[in-house]
Amino acid sequence: MTAVGVFGGTFSPIHYGHLRSALELVERLGLDHLRLMPCAVPPHREAPSCSAQDRLAMVELAVAGEQRLRCDRRELDREGLSYTYDSLVGLRGELGEGHSLSMVLGADAVQRINTWHRWRELLDVAHVVVLARPGWEFPREGEVAQWLATHQLDSAAALNEQACGGVLIEELRPLAISSTEIRSLLAGGHSPRYLLPEPVLDYIQERQLYL
C-alpha cells in the first residue's frame, strides 16, 4: 500500500520549520510523498494578510527540486471556507482505497479538533499524524482524549497496513521558527534570511509582502 501525507496550513510564509518537519515525516513514515496544502480561507482564524495566490506561489518555490514534497492547490480552487474534511474526501477520491492517506496536524490543533467541521469523520478517509513537541501534553479527559485513546496507533508501520482510521503521535526535531516571527522581522525592517528558503525571501521582497 502506497502511503501519502498531506500537511495543511496558511504558510504565511512557509519556512524551514515547515519544510524540515515535512521531510522528516516522509522518511520516518515511509511516505511516497507529502503534499503541502495552503489553506485559502481558514475557518478558525482570521484570513492571512497575504493573498492565497502569493502563499501558494511561495510553497511552490519552497518545494521545487524536492520530489518527495509537493504543493497541493485544491483549497484555492474551491470557493468558501477551506474545510479539511472536504479536502481529504477529494484527495481520497483521487488516490483510491489502495493508498494510505495521512493528515499531519500540530499538537495545538489536536487540542481543539472537536471544533472542526465533521471532525469525527476525518478518520473515515485518512489517518491523523500528530506532531508532538517536547514537553507538550495532550488532553487527559473529554471527547478529544477519548478519541485519541480509541484510535492511537503503536507505530508508524501501522499507517501502511490500512488506508485510514488511526492516530499516530510522532515527535520530531524542534525548530524554533515561526511565520509570526518572520512577519514581525519583515514589518520591522529586519532580515529573516536563513529562516526560510532564499527563493521565498526573494519573492517576498520583490512583492513587498508583510510590510
URKA-V485893 format. One line per field, one symbol per residue. ss: DSSP state (H for helix, E for strand, - for the rest). phi: phi as a letter, one per 20 degrees, with the letter a starting at -180 (. if undefined). burial: + if it has 9 or more other C-alpha atoms within 8 Angstrom, else -. A space follows every 50 residues. Layout:
ss = ???
phi = ???
burial = ???
This chain:
ss = -EEEEEEEE------HHHHHHHHHHHHHH---EEEEEE------------ -HHHHHHHHHHHH-----EEE------------HHHHHHHHHHHH---EE EEEEEEHHHHH-HHH---HHHHHH--EEEEEE----------HHHHHHHH HE---HHHHH------EEEEE-------HHHHHHHHH----------HHH HHHHHHH----
phi = .fdcdccerflcefbffffffffffgffemffacdedfeecffdbffgfe ffffffffffffegndfedcdddgfeedfnfeeggffffffffffneede dceecfffffgdffefflffegffcbecdeeedgnfdegdbnffffffff dfeebfgffeebfaodcdecedgfdfccfffffffffemdeegmebfgff fgffffdlfme
burial = ++++++++-++-+++++-+-++++++--+-++++++++++-+-------+ -+--++-++++++----++++-+-++-----++-+-+++--+------++ +++++++--+++++----+--++-+++++++++----------+++-+-- +++--+-+++-++++++++--+----+-+--++-+++----+--+++--+ +-++-----+-
